[in-house]
Every structure is written in C-alpha cells, then in structure tokens.
Amino acid sequence: MNYMKELKCLVCGRSYDPKQIDYTCPSCGPEGNLSVIYDYEMLRKSWQKEDLLTNKDYTIWRYLPLLPIQNPIFIPPGMVGATPLYHFPPLAEKYGCADLAFKDEGRNPTASLKDRPSSLAVVKAQEKNASVVTCASTGNAASSLSCACASVGLACVIFVPERTPKAKLAQLLVYGARVIMVKGSYDQAFDLCLKASERFGWYSRNTGYNPYMREGKKTFALELCEQLNWTAPDKVFISVGDGNTLSGGWKGFTELYHLGWIAKLPQMIAVQAEGASPIVKAFRDNGNPEPMEANTIADSIAVGRPRDGMAALKAIRESQGDALSVSDSEILDSLKQLARETGIFAEPSAAAAYAGFLKYAREGNLSTEEKVSIIISGSGLKDIEGAMKSVSETPLLLSPDEKELDKLEGLDLNPS
C-alpha cells in the first residue's frame, strides 16, 4: 500500500499532489525543494516495527511502507542497504563517549551510500515511463545511478566535472552510461544537466532537485535505528556536500519518532571540508548558504552551491546539532587513522565525518554518557589517488634471495 500523501515545499509551505509535480515547487522555482509527506496516522495503525521481525528482505525495500513507491514495476536487484554497523568500545573510551559506532556505507553495490537514492530513482523513473535517467555528480551518485539503470534496462546520461577520479569514471563506463565530462565544477555540471533534462525530457535524479532522493537517503537512518534495537544515537556525524544526506537522515529519524518507534532524536553534526563549507558558514552566521568556489581533495563533498542547503540547515537547527569544517590535511590524517584503528577504508569525503568527530572530541564537546554514530559514506577504493595522499610510506623492494632478508633487521613495524 502506498502511504504517500503530498509533496510540501520547504520554503513556502505549499502542498502539491505527487501525481501533478515531479521536482521543485512551481512557486519558488529551483530553490523550492519539496518534502514527501506520508499519512502517518494510517501508518501507525497498519505498520508496526514488530512486522519487520518476519521480513527477510534486508535491503532498503524492507521499509517500503515509508517509501514513495506507487507501483514498483521492477525493483533493482542489487543488495542495497543492510550495511554493517561496527562498534569499537576501546575507541569510545579513548575519545570519551559511551559508544562509538561506524556505519560502513562502502559495502553497498557500488561502494557508497548513493546506491540508496539511485535505486529509488530508477523505480520512480519507471513510474513516469521514462526511458532515460540523468544526473550530475562528482562520481558516487553517477556510478550508483549507472549501476541501477543497467540492472533494470534504462539508459543513463551522466554529467561529471573534469576532475572526477578515474575509479569512479571506470564504473560509469563499465555500466554503460553515456558520460558527459564538463569543463568546470560540479555546480556547473549540475546546471547543465538540469537544462539537458528539461530539453530532452530525461528523468532527473539530481540531489536537492528531485524530492525522492531524500527518501532514498533516509533509509540509512531507519536501518541504523533498527540495528541499535530501535534506539537513536545521541549524535550522528555526517560528511556534507549538497546537504541531502543530512536532511534525509534527519527525516528518517523524525519519522520513526513520530511513528513511536524510537523514543528520542539525535543531534545531527554536519562536517564539511574547509574549501567547500557554505553550510557551516551559514550555520555559524545564522544565515543562509552563500555560494563559494569549492576547492578540496574530498571530491564527493566539493560542492560550492549546496542544492539542499536550506533543508540541511533546518535539520541541524531542529536537532540542536552543530556544523564544523575540517582541513584537507585533517581529512587525510583521519582517513589513515580510521583505517588503522578500525579496518574501514574510506574515501576522503567519507573520512571527513571521522575528521569532524576527532576535532569535536579534541575540543571537549563529547559527553562520557553519549552514544555516537559516524556515517562512512563511501569506500576508499572509489578514490585511490586521494587515499594514497594520506600515506608517506613506500613499499620495500627486495630481490627473491634469502640474503635480502638481512635488510629487514630492525624494520620499523609501526609506520607513521
């Protein structure tokens, strides 16, 4: 049963029939992001968390009643969701909190959290009888969409900035996407993609434009609470670019709270790279995000004009959360530290969330009674060149001769 009720503009508050509108508020234009509203009263009566005890589908589709699907013509077959949550008691004690858990979204099919909204995008595209789906991306959304489209037989056109990492480009091309490389930034690629989707009638998966992408992203929050036995953490650290993952997570938490499935809400802690931090600056200045030129090693959050920035700010403020920025050197240090402390290999943009946590801990902002979750949004395999910048060590080259082992006498086994 479909419980979707309406689409509501986050700027002016107007409501719309989902059958009559696809993207943003007609009154507010591209800035008028819409939010999906469900019939929560009906949901409370007909869907209980106990129903999930017998549900053997551990993908995002296990939460189908809380997803905006009218007619699931063909759901992508990939194992999207069910990503692991790792607890590290020694690290919790080290950094001064009651519990420290990492949700490893790099375990999704294309190794990032973006598989969640992309799976939803291809289902919505089928509902609209679209044959082509498009998006602009720094890499992760593009590879996830390419994979999802390939799995259901839809054509895919991707707009990426020129500096997109080769590993992500490889995924796009192998999945059969038509890749348009733009001589410019992600924001310029985004604008060009919107014009192309309007001109050619392609279905747009773009974050902060298509309201259903927030619905896909919120599933990490639903899953996280279920993994924590229907409790919410006290703080959730998330790397932020467009702001859609953060706003999506907050929507997921608040919906579970309104359904009575969790008893409290977490504080949302947004972490941005210093070179792309319009949301952090807006939060600090108590204003709105102002565009800036993005310049950071963390390509997936290298966003100078956050398309879902207002919703992200709303989530931070409503949750009584916080926003902070970290330098590229802090991101690279945290990438290496995360791998060596937990075994989780994160790309720079994902490691930014851990960098923010470490900075927060150093500044004494954590309580020994707090439970903290950190969302690791993408695998380090997505950006090997970026990951290599975090290490200074080089391999030792030996000839296959036992005498060569003499060179290993006194070898330092604790590289810096």
C-alpha positions in Angstrom: 0.0 0.0 0.0 1.2 3.5 -0.9 1.1 5.9 2.1 2.4 8.9 0.3 0.1 11.8 0.9 1.6 15.0 -0.6 4.7 17.0 -1.5 5.3 20.1 0.7 7.6 23.0 -0.2 10.3 23.5 2.4 10.4 27.2 1.5 6.8 28.5 1.2 4.9 25.5 2.8 2.6 24.9 -0.2 1.4 21.4 -0.7 1.1 19.6 -4.0 -0.4 16.4 -5.4 2.5 14.0 -6.2 0.8 13.0 -9.4 1.0 16.6 -10.7 4.6 17.5 -10.0 7.9 15.9 -10.3 10.6 18.1 -8.9 10.6 21.5 -7.2 7.9 24.0 -6.1 6.4 25.9 -9.1 6.0 29.0 -6.9 9.6 29.0 -5.5 11.4 27.6 -8.5 14.6 25.6 -8.3 15.2 26.7 -4.7 11.8 25.3 -3.6 12.8 21.8 -2.6 9.9 19.6 -1.8 9.5 17.1 1.0 7.4 13.9 0.8 4.7 13.7 3.4 3.0 10.4 4.3 -0.2 9.5 6.0 1.4 8.9 9.4 -1.8 8.2 11.2 -2.6 5.4 8.8 1.0 4.1 9.0 0.8 3.9 12.8 -2.3 1.8 12.5 -1.2 -0.6 9.8 2.6 -0.9 10.1 4.5 -1.9 13.3 8.2 -2.4 13.9 7.3 -6.0 15.0 6.3 -6.6 11.4 10.0 -6.5 10.4 10.8 -9.4 12.6 9.5 -11.8 10.0 10.6 -9.7 7.0 13.6 -11.5 5.3 14.3 -8.7 2.9 17.2 -6.8 4.4 17.5 -4.2 1.6 16.1 -0.7 1.7 12.8 -2.2 0.4 12.1 -3.7 3.9 10.9 -0.1 4.7 8.6 0.0 1.7 5.6 1.4 3.6 7.7 4.5 4.4 8.9 4.9 0.8 7.1 6.8 -2.0 6.6 3.9 -4.3 3.2 3.8 -6.1 3.9 0.9 -8.5 7.2 -1.0 -8.1 7.4 -2.2 -11.7 10.9 -3.6 -11.4 12.9 -3.0 -8.3 16.7 -3.1 -8.9 18.0 -6.5 -7.8 21.2 -5.2 -6.1 21.7 -5.7 -2.4 21.3 -2.0 -1.5 21.2 -1.4 2.2 21.9 -3.8 5.1 25.3 -2.1 5.6 27.2 -3.2 8.7 27.4 -1.1 11.9 30.6 -1.6 13.8 31.1 -0.8 17.5 34.5 0.0 18.9 34.5 0.1 22.7 38.2 0.9 23.0 37.8 3.9 20.7 34.8 5.1 22.6 36.8 5.0 25.8 39.7 6.7 24.1 37.7 9.6 22.8 35.4 10.0 25.8 31.9 8.7 24.8 29.7 5.8 25.9 29.6 4.1 22.5 31.2 4.7 19.1 29.7 3.0 16.0 30.6 3.3 12.3 28.0 2.6 9.6 30.0 1.4 6.6 28.1 2.5 3.5 31.0 1.4 1.4 29.5 -2.0 1.5 26.7 -1.1 -0.9 26.9 -2.4 -4.5 28.9 0.5 -6.0 30.6 1.2 -2.7 28.7 4.3 -1.5 25.6 5.5 0.3 24.4 6.9 -3.1 23.1 3.5 -4.1 20.1 4.1 -1.8 18.6 7.1 -3.6 19.7 5.8 -7.0 17.7 2.6 -6.5 14.6 4.7 -5.7 15.3 7.0 -8.7 15.0 4.1 -11.2 11.8 2.9 -9.7 10.3 6.4 -9.9 11.6 6.8 -13.5 9.7 3.6 -14.4 6.6 5.0 -12.8 6.9 8.0 -15.1 7.5 5.8 -18.1 10.9 7.4 -18.6 13.5 5.6 -20.8 16.5 7.8 -19.9 17.7 8.9 -16.4 20.3 11.6 -15.8 22.2 13.3 -13.1 25.2 15.5 -12.3 27.7 14.0 -9.9 31.2 14.2 -8.6 31.3 10.4 -9.1 29.4 8.4 -6.4 25.8 9.3 -7.4 26.8 8.8 -11.0 28.2 5.3 -10.5 25.3 4.3 -8.4 22.8 5.5 -10.9 24.7 3.8 -13.8 24.5 0.5 -11.9 20.8 0.8 -11.0 19.9 1.8 -14.6 21.9 -1.1 -16.0 20.1 -3.5 -13.7 16.6 -2.5 -15.0 17.5 -1.7 -18.6 17.2 2.1 -18.6 19.5 4.4 -20.5 21.7 6.7 -18.4 23.4 10.0 -19.1 25.8 11.4 -16.6 27.4 14.8 -16.2 30.6 15.0 -14.3 33.2 17.7 -13.6 36.5 17.2 -15.4 38.4 16.3 -12.3 36.3 13.2 -11.4 38.5 10.4 -10.1 39.4 7.7 -12.6 38.0 4.9 -10.4 34.6 6.5 -10.5 34.7 7.1 -14.2 35.6 3.5 -14.8 32.4 2.4 -13.0 30.3 4.7 -15.2 31.8 3.5 -18.4 31.7 -0.2 -17.5 28.0 0.1 -16.5 27.3 1.5 -20.0 26.4 5.1 -19.0 26.9 7.9 -21.6 29.3 10.2 -19.8 29.4 13.9 -20.4 32.6 15.5 -18.9 32.1 19.2 -18.1 35.0 21.7 -18.2 34.1 23.2 -14.8 32.9 22.5 -11.3 30.2 20.1 -10.0 27.8 23.1 -9.7 28.3 23.9 -13.4 27.8 20.3 -14.4 24.6 20.3 -12.3 23.2 23.3 -14.1 24.0 21.9 -17.5 22.3 18.6 -16.5 19.1 20.3 -15.4 19.0 22.1 -18.8 19.5 18.8 -20.6 16.8 17.0 -18.7 14.3 19.8 -19.5 15.3 19.9 -23.1 15.3 16.2 -23.8 12.7 15.0 -21.3 15.1 12.8 -19.3 14.1 11.8 -15.8 16.3 13.8 -13.3 17.9 12.0 -10.3 19.6 15.2 -9.2 20.0 15.7 -5.5 18.3 18.8 -4.0 16.0 18.9 -7.0 14.3 15.5 -7.1 12.4 15.2 -3.8 12.5 11.4 -3.8 16.3 11.3 -3.4 15.9 12.4 0.2 13.6 9.4 0.7 16.3 7.0 -0.5 18.9 8.6 1.7 16.8 8.5 4.8 16.9 4.7 4.8 20.3 4.7 6.4 18.7 6.3 9.4 15.9 3.7 9.5 18.4 0.9 9.3 20.7 2.5 11.9 17.9 2.7 14.5 16.9 -0.9 13.8 20.5 -2.1 14.2 20.5 -0.2 17.6 17.4 -2.1 18.7 15.1 0.8 17.9 17.1 3.5 19.7 18.7 6.5 18.2 22.3 7.7 18.8 22.9 10.9 20.7 25.0 12.3 17.9 25.3 11.4 14.2 28.4 12.7 12.3 27.9 13.1 8.5 30.1 14.4 5.7 28.1 17.1 3.9 28.2 18.4 0.3 24.8 19.2 -1.1 23.2 18.6 2.3 20.8 16.0 1.1 22.2 13.0 3.0 22.0 15.0 6.3 18.5 16.2 5.6 17.5 12.7 4.6 18.9 11.2 7.7 17.0 13.7 9.9 13.8 13.0 8.0 14.2 9.3 8.7 14.9 9.8 12.4 11.9 12.2 12.8 9.5 9.8 11.0 10.5 7.0 13.3 10.0 9.3 16.2 6.5 10.3 15.1 5.6 6.7 14.5 6.7 5.9 18.1 9.4 3.5 17.0 12.2 5.5 18.8 11.9 7.5 22.0 14.4 10.3 21.2 16.0 12.2 18.3 19.7 12.5 17.7 21.8 15.7 17.2 22.9 16.0 13.6 26.6 17.1 13.2 27.4 18.3 9.7 31.1 18.1 8.6 32.3 19.9 5.6 35.7 20.5 4.0 37.1 23.9 4.7 37.4 24.5 1.0 33.7 23.8 0.4 31.8 24.8 3.6 28.9 27.1 2.7 26.5 25.2 5.1 28.9 25.5 8.0 29.4 29.2 7.4 25.6 29.8 7.1 25.1 27.9 10.4 27.8 29.9 12.2 26.4 33.2 10.8 22.8 32.2 11.5 22.1 32.9 7.8 21.5 31.1 4.5 24.2 29.3 2.4 26.1 31.6 0.1 27.8 30.1 -3.0 31.5 29.7 -2.9 34.2 28.2 -5.1 34.8 24.7 -3.9 38.4 23.5 -3.5 39.1 20.3 -1.6 40.6 16.9 -2.0 37.3 15.4 -0.9 35.7 15.4 -4.3 32.3 13.9 -3.2 31.6 16.9 -1.0 33.3 19.5 -3.2 30.1 21.5 -3.5 30.1 25.3 -3.5 26.4 25.7 -4.0 24.5 23.2 -1.9 21.2 22.4 -3.6 19.7 21.1 -0.4 21.4 23.5 1.9 18.3 25.0 3.4 16.9 21.6 4.4 20.3 20.7 5.9 20.4 23.8 8.0 16.9 23.2 9.1 17.9 19.7 10.2 20.9 20.9 12.1 18.9 23.6 13.9 15.9 21.4 14.7 18.1 18.7 16.1 20.1 21.2 18.2 23.1 19.9 16.3 26.2 21.5 15.0 28.3 22.1 11.9 32.1 22.3 11.6 34.7 22.3 8.9 37.9 20.3 8.6 41.0 21.0 6.5 42.2 18.7 3.8 45.2 17.6 5.9 42.8 16.7 8.8 40.7 14.7 6.3 43.8 12.7 5.0 45.0 12.1 8.6 41.6 10.8 9.6 41.4 8.6 6.6 44.7 6.9 7.6 43.7 6.8 11.3 40.3 5.3 10.6 41.8 2.5 8.5 44.4 1.7 11.2 42.0 2.0 14.1 39.0 0.2 12.7 39.9 -1.5 9.4 37.5 0.7 7.5 38.9 2.1 4.2 37.1 5.3 3.4 37.5 7.8 0.6 38.5 11.3 1.6 34.9 12.7 1.6 33.7 9.9 3.8 36.7 10.2 6.1 35.7 13.9 6.7 33.0 12.7 9.0 35.6 11.0 11.2 37.8 14.0 11.0 34.9 16.1 12.3 34.4 13.6 15.2 38.1 13.7 16.1 38.0 17.5 16.1 34.9 17.5 18.2 36.5 15.1 20.7 39.7 17.1 20.9 37.7 20.3 21.7 35.9 18.5 24.6 32.5 18.6 23.1 31.6 14.9 23.8 30.0 13.5 26.9 31.0 10.2 28.5 27.3 9.3 28.5 26.7 9.9 24.8 26.4 7.3 22.1 27.8 8.4 18.8 27.4 7.1 15.2 29.5 8.1 12.3 28.3 7.6 8.7 31.2 6.4 6.4 29.6 7.3 3.1 32.0 5.7 0.6 34.8 3.3 0.2 38.4 4.3 -0.3 38.5 2.2 -3.4 36.5 5.0 -5.1 39.5 7.4 -4.9 42.8 5.6 -4.7 44.8 8.6 -5.7 43.2 10.6 -2.8 43.8 7.8 -0.4 47.5 7.5 -1.4 48.0 11.1 -0.4 47.3 10.1 3.2 50.4 8.0 3.5 54.1 8.7 3.2 55.4 5.1 3.4 56.6 3.3 0.2 57.0 -0.5 -0.3 60.4 -2.0 0.2 61.7 -3.7 -2.9 63.8 -6.9 -2.4 65.2 -9.5 -4.7 63.9 -13.0 -4.2 67.0 -14.0 -2.3 67.1 -15.1 1.4 70.1 -12.8 2.0 67.9 -9.9 1.1 66.1 -10.5 4.4 69.0 -9.0 6.2 67.7 -5.7 5.2 64.6 -6.3 7.3 66.6 -6.5 10.5 65.4 -3.7 12.8 62.5 -2.9 10.4 60.1 -0.4 11.9 56.7 -2.2 12.1 54.9 0.9 13.2 54.8 3.3 10.2 53.8 6.9 10.9 
